[in-house]
Amino acid sequence: MNDRTYDVAVVGAGVFGSWTPYQLQRSGKRVLLIDAHGPGNSRSSSGDESRIIRMGYAADEIYTRSAQRSLRLWQKFAAQVNESLFHQTGVLWLAHEDDPYPVKSAESLEKIGIPFEKLTTAEVHQRFPQIGLEGISWALLEPESGALVARRAVQAVTLAAIRAGVEYLQDAVEPPDGNGSLNEITTASGRRISAGNYVFACGAWLPKIFPDLLADRIHPTRQEVFYFGAPAGGRLFTSPELPIWIDFKDEAYGFPDLEGRGIKIAIDRHGIEFDPDTGDRVVTSEGLAEVRRCLARRLPELKDAPVTESRVCQYENTSNGDFLIDLHPQFGNVWLVGGGSGHGFKHGPVVGEYVAARIDGNKEGIEPRFSLASKASEHRRAVF
Ligand SMILES: Cc1cc2nc3c(=O)[nH]c(=O)nc-3n(C[C@H](O)[C@H](O)[C@H](O)COP(=O)(O)OP(=O)(O)OC[C@H]3O[C@@H](n4cnc5c(N)ncnc54)[C@H](O)[C@@H]3O)c2cc1C
C-alpha cells in the first residue's frame, strides 16, 4: 500500500517536529507529521512539565536573538489558541565572582535591547529572601523570561497544525535506505509514505536512525529532574514570589512551583550515555543526594522537603551544543533537525521557521553553525 503523497513528511513530534509542520502549512503545503509515541510523549526530550525560556546566552548572540523572537512567537501562539503556555516567572542568574557567563549575557542583552536588571546580593535578599546566596556575588534578572509548559505546549502546537490541515499519524518510521532523492519512507506497521521532502526531527533517536552519519555526532545523555513539595498554604515558592533561578557555575537550576507540580530542580551537567528507548528512567539515590545538597544551598527552607515527582529525560548533544539543521549528505530531500543539546526547547518556533525557509529554497540567513559539517565527533560543550 502506498499512502498519499505529501509535500513534506515530518518524522518526530517533539518541539522541533511540531513547530516545523505548523510553519510549513502556512505556505499551503500538504504536510504529514508522524510520531512513534505521540507528541510530547514521556520518552521525548520535550515531554517534561516545563522548560526555561531565557535570553542570556553569554556571547552567543544568535541564540539570544532566536530566544527573543521565539518568546514573541510562543506568546502570539498561546494567545491565538487561547491557552496559558507561558509563565512569566522572570529568570534570575545567580552570579559567582569569577563567572564570565552572566557578565557576557548582560553585555549581549544590553546590545540587543532586552530588559534586564543587575542586582546586588542585598537586593536579591530583599526581593527573594527564600533564596540562599552562599558563594554568590551579584545577580542578573531577566524579568520578561520564564517557563514554557513543555509537554502541553507541544501538544497544543501539534493540535493547531492538525486543525490547519496537517495530517497526523502515530507510527514508527524505519531508517531510510539508498541515496539520491528519497522516494518513500516505510513504517513499522507497513505503511509506505512518499513526499517531496522529509524532515527527521527525532531528537535522541537521530543517531539510531542514521547511525553511520550521526552515531558520533549526537550523544544522548541521561538527565535526572526532581520535583519537591513546598509547605502547605504558603506562596513563597510559587511565581511571582520565586523566579526561575540559574546557578550556572554550580551547574544547577530550579523552577518555582508551577501549576501545582512542585518545585523543580535539576543539574545541567551531562550525564552518562543513554538509550531513549530502553534507558532506565528511575532516578538514582546519588542524583537525589546531589539535588538535595543544592536545595539546602539555594532554597534552605526546603532542605528536607519531600520529593513529589521525578523524571529521567535525555539531552541530545551535538559536539559543542549548536543545533543540527541541514540536508542529509546522501539524500537531496532529507533534512536532519535536532541537536537541541539541553537548551533547544525555547527555540521551537524559530527552528520551525528556519526549516520551512530551507524547504522553500530560501538561501537567506543560512546559519553555518547549524551545518552538519560543523559537527565534530569530539565532545567539547561550548553552548549552554
Ligand atoms: C532535563 C532536560 C531539561 C531541559 N531544559 C531545557 C530548558 O530549560 N530550556 C530549553 O530551551 N531546553 C531545555 N531542554 C532541551 C529541550 O527539551 C530539547 O532540546 C528539545 O525538547 C528537543 O526537542 P526535539 O523535538 O528535537 O526532540 P524530542 O522532543 O525528543 O522529539 C523527538 C520525537 O521523535 C519521535 N521519534 C523518534 N524516532 C522516531 C521514529 N523512528 N518514527 C517516528 N517518530 C520518532 C519521538 O517519539 C519523539 O516524540 C532540556 C532537556 C532536558 C532533557
The ligand as an SDF file (V2000), in Angstrom:
LIG
                    3D

 53 58  0  0  0  0  0  0  0  0999 V2000
   16.1280   17.5360   31.6370 C   0  0  0  0  0  0  0  0  0  0  0  0
   16.0800   18.4850   30.4720 C   0  0  0  0  0  0  0  0  0  0  0  0
   15.9860   19.8430   30.7000 C   0  0  0  0  0  0  0  0  0  0  0  0
   15.9520   20.7370   29.6330 C   0  0  0  0  0  0  0  0  0  0  0  0
   15.7870   22.0610   29.8950 N   0  0  0  0  0  0  0  0  0  0  0  0
   15.5970   22.9200   28.8810 C   0  0  0  0  0  0  0  0  0  0  0  0
   15.2390   24.2610   29.1730 C   0  0  0  0  0  0  0  0  0  0  0  0
   15.0690   24.6440   30.3340 O   0  0  0  0  0  0  0  0  0  0  0  0
   15.0530   25.1190   28.1340 N   0  0  0  0  0  0  0  0  0  0  0  0
   15.1980   24.7100   26.8380 C   0  0  0  0  0  0  0  0  0  0  0  0
   15.0220   25.5460   25.9450 O   0  0  0  0  0  0  0  0  0  0  0  0
   15.5120   23.4160   26.5310 N   0  0  0  0  0  0  0  0  0  0  0  0
   15.7020   22.5150   27.5240 C   0  0  0  0  0  0  0  0  0  0  0  0
   15.9760   21.2060   27.2620 N   0  0  0  0  0  0  0  0  0  0  0  0
   16.2050   20.7810   25.8700 C   0  0  0  0  0  0  0  0  0  0  0  0
   14.9260   20.5590   25.1020 C   0  0  0  0  0  0  0  0  0  0  0  0
   13.9540   19.9410   25.9070 O   0  0  0  0  0  0  0  0  0  0  0  0
   15.2360   19.6920   23.8750 C   0  0  0  0  0  0  0  0  0  0  0  0
   16.3210   20.2600   23.1520 O   0  0  0  0  0  0  0  0  0  0  0  0
   14.0220   19.6110   22.9420 C   0  0  0  0  0  0  0  0  0  0  0  0
   12.8710   19.2180   23.6530 O   0  0  0  0  0  0  0  0  0  0  0  0
   14.3130   18.6300   21.8130 C   0  0  0  0  0  0  0  0  0  0  0  0
   13.1580   18.5120   21.0100 O   0  0  0  0  0  0  0  0  0  0  0  0
   13.1420   17.5860   19.7210 P   0  0  0  0  0  0  0  0  0  0  0  0
   11.8890   17.8990   19.0300 O   0  0  0  0  0  0  0  0  0  0  0  0
   14.4300   17.7230   18.9700 O   0  0  0  0  0  0  0  0  0  0  0  0
   13.1850   16.0900   20.2880 O   0  0  0  0  0  0  0  0  0  0  0  0
   12.1070   15.2300   21.1040 P   0  0  0  0  0  0  0  0  0  0  0  0
   11.2860   16.0840   21.9690 O   0  0  0  0  0  0  0  0  0  0  0  0
   12.8420   14.1110   21.7570 O   0  0  0  0  0  0  0  0  0  0  0  0
   11.1550   14.6410   19.9970 O   0  0  0  0  0  0  0  0  0  0  0  0
   11.5740   13.6090   19.1210 C   0  0  0  0  0  0  0  0  0  0  0  0
   10.3410   12.8180   18.7280 C   0  0  0  0  0  0  0  0  0  0  0  0
   10.6980   11.9170   17.6840 O   0  0  0  0  0  0  0  0  0  0  0  0
    9.9070   10.7570   17.8300 C   0  0  0  0  0  0  0  0  0  0  0  0
   10.5670    9.6800   17.0820 N   0  0  0  0  0  0  0  0  0  0  0  0
   11.8100    9.2080   17.2780 C   0  0  0  0  0  0  0  0  0  0  0  0
   12.1040    8.2460   16.3870 N   0  0  0  0  0  0  0  0  0  0  0  0
   11.0070    8.1010   15.6160 C   0  0  0  0  0  0  0  0  0  0  0  0
   10.6920    7.2620   14.5020 C   0  0  0  0  0  0  0  0  0  0  0  0
   11.5570    6.3740   14.0250 N   0  0  0  0  0  0  0  0  0  0  0  0
    9.4640    7.3720   13.9520 N   0  0  0  0  0  0  0  0  0  0  0  0
    8.5610    8.2680   14.4390 C   0  0  0  0  0  0  0  0  0  0  0  0
    8.8190    9.0860   15.4690 N   0  0  0  0  0  0  0  0  0  0  0  0
   10.0230    9.0080   16.0440 C   0  0  0  0  0  0  0  0  0  0  0  0
    9.8640   10.5450   19.3360 C   0  0  0  0  0  0  0  0  0  0  0  0
    8.7660    9.7440   19.7450 O   0  0  0  0  0  0  0  0  0  0  0  0
    9.7670   11.9770   19.8520 C   0  0  0  0  0  0  0  0  0  0  0  0
    8.4220   12.3570   20.1010 O   0  0  0  0  0  0  0  0  0  0  0  0
   16.0380   20.2770   28.2980 C   0  0  0  0  0  0  0  0  0  0  0  0
   16.1280   18.9000   28.0580 C   0  0  0  0  0  0  0  0  0  0  0  0
   16.1170   18.0120   29.1300 C   0  0  0  0  0  0  0  0  0  0  0  0
   16.2050   16.5340   28.8430 C   0  0  0  0  0  0  0  0  0  0  0  0
  1  2  1  0
  2  3  1  0
  2 52  2  0
  3  4  2  0
  4  5  1  0
  4 50  1  0
  5  6  2  0
  6  7  1  0
  6 13  1  0
  7  8  2  0
  7  9  1  0
  9 10  1  0
 10 11  2  0
 10 12  1  0
 12 13  2  0
 13 14  1  0
 14 15  1  0
 14 50  1  0
 15 16  1  0
 16 17  1  0
 16 18  1  0
 18 19  1  0
 18 20  1  0
 20 21  1  0
 20 22  1  0
 22 23  1  0
 23 24  1  0
 24 25  2  0
 24 26  1  0
 24 27  1  0
 27 28  1  0
 28 29  2  0
 28 30  1  0
 28 31  1  0
 31 32  1  0
 32 33  1  0
 33 34  1  0
 33 48  1  0
 34 35  1  0
 35 36  1  0
 35 46  1  0
 36 37  1  0
 36 45  1  0
 37 38  2  0
 38 39  1  0
 39 40  1  0
 39 45  2  0
 40 41  1  0
 40 42  2  0
 42 43  1  0
 43 44  2  0
 44 45  1  0
 46 47  1  0
 46 48  1  0
 48 49  1  0
 50 51  2  0
 51 52  1  0
 52 53  1  0
M  END
$$$$
